[in-house]
C-alpha cells in the first residue's frame, strides 16, 4: 500500500484543488489547504490506483510523490 503526497500544486492550482476535491470528497477549504501546503492526498491505496492519481495530478501541473 502506498500514499499519494502532494508536494506542490504548480501553476494550475484551481484545477489541482478541483482534483483533490474529486479524489477525496473534501470541502473547498480543506482541498485548498492541501494545495497550498502540500500533504497526503490519499493514504493506503494500491500502487495501480496511486499511479493513476499521480498521472492525473501531473497532467494538472502538480508535483506528486508516492510513498
C-alpha positions as CSV (number, residue, x, y, z in Angstrom):
1,X,0.0,0.0,0.0
2,X,1.2,3.5,-0.8
3,X,0.3,7.1,0.0
4,X,-0.1,9.9,-2.6
5,X,1.6,13.0,-1.3
6,X,1.1,16.4,-3.0
7,X,4.4,18.3,-3.0
8,X,3.4,21.4,-5.0
9,X,0.2,22.5,-6.7
10,X,2.0,24.2,-9.6
11,X,0.6,26.9,-11.9
12,X,-2.9,25.3,-12.3
13,X,-3.8,25.5,-8.6
14,X,-7.5,25.7,-9.2
15,X,-7.5,22.5,-11.3
16,X,-5.4,20.8,-8.6
17,X,-7.9,21.9,-5.9
18,X,-10.8,20.5,-8.0
19,X,-8.9,17.2,-8.5
20,X,-8.2,17.0,-4.7
21,X,-11.9,17.5,-4.0
22,X,-12.9,14.9,-6.6
23,X,-10.5,12.3,-5.2
24,X,-11.0,12.9,-1.5
25,X,-14.5,14.3,-1.2
26,X,-13.1,17.1,1.0
27,X,-14.6,20.6,1.1
28,X,-13.1,23.6,-0.7
29,X,-11.2,24.9,2.3
30,X,-9.6,21.6,3.1
31,X,-8.7,21.0,-0.5
32,X,-7.2,24.5,-0.8
33,X,-5.1,23.9,2.4
34,X,-3.6,20.7,0.8
35,X,-2.9,22.6,-2.4
36,X,-1.3,25.5,-0.5
37,X,0.8,23.5,2.0
38,X,1.2,20.0,0.4
39,X,0.0,16.9,2.3
40,X,-1.2,13.4,1.8
41,X,-4.0,13.3,-0.7
42,X,-4.8,9.6,-0.3
43,X,-3.3,7.0,2.1
44,X,-3.0,3.3,2.0
45,X,-4.1,2.7,-1.6
46,X,-2.9,0.2,-4.2
47,X,0.1,1.0,-6.4
48,X,-2.1,1.0,-9.5
49,X,-4.5,3.5,-8.1
50,X,-1.7,5.7,-6.8
51,X,0.0,5.7,-10.2
52,X,-3.3,6.7,-11.8
53,X,-3.8,9.6,-9.3
54,X,-0.1,10.7,-9.8
55,X,-0.7,10.9,-13.6
56,X,-3.9,12.9,-13.1
57,X,-2.2,15.4,-10.8
58,X,0.9,15.7,-13.0
59,X,-1.4,16.4,-16.0
60,X,-2.9,19.2,-13.9
61,X,0.6,20.6,-13.3
62,X,1.1,19.4,-9.7
63,X,4.2,17.7,-8.3
64,X,3.2,14.5,-6.5
65,X,5.3,11.8,-4.7
66,X,4.3,8.2,-3.9
67,X,5.5,6.9,-0.5
